[in-house]
Structures are given as structure tokens and as C-alpha cells.
């Protein structure tokens, strides 16, 4: 079990360097806030910290777990497999990523 408390992070938010504000919700890029468990030393990483007097946060966009003795690996993406905002796959994996559910990839051949 993770020793650090859960934290509320807004997944997908990217403040504009010019205005220091998030993109408007109607644009559909933000998917949160969501609760991320863990801290910087856990598989489910998430960290809140202060930089230049401003509170900010980070979390990994890709998680990869493997046992090199096995022919499988487990992965998850923060959003989905598409980088196209209006694709059905753009945010299809957000819930799995937040919940810590992984897809298993198996070597064939």
C-alpha cells in the first residue's frame, strides 16, 4: 500500500505560458480533477510542489511494468492511444490510468 496520501490533480491541464491559465473546459482537453494515489517514489506517481511561488503538479503519462524473466509486460496511458482531440480514443483510457488498471502485452512468435 502506498504510504503517501492521495492528491487531487487536474489531468490534461496545461497553463498557457502567456497567461498562466488553463485551457477553457469547452475545448475538451481537461479530464479532472482526479485523485492520484502515491508519490514520487511509487508506481502510481503524483506530486504537488511549489515552483517560483506557484503550486504545480506532475504525474507520468505512461506506466510500464515488466518482469524481464517473463514474455509479458503491463502498460497504461494517461489518456488514450490517439493524440487527436476529437478521436474517440483520445481519452478512452483515463479511467483505467487513474484506477491503476493495466493492459497486458504478450510476446508472440
Beta strands, then each sheet from edge to edge (+ up, - down):
strand 1: 7-9
strand 2: 34-36
strand 3: 47-51
strand 4: 54-58
strand 5: 62-66
strand 6: 72-77
strand 7: 103-106
sheet 1: 1+ 2-
sheet 2: 3+ 4-
sheet 3: 5+ 6- 7+
end
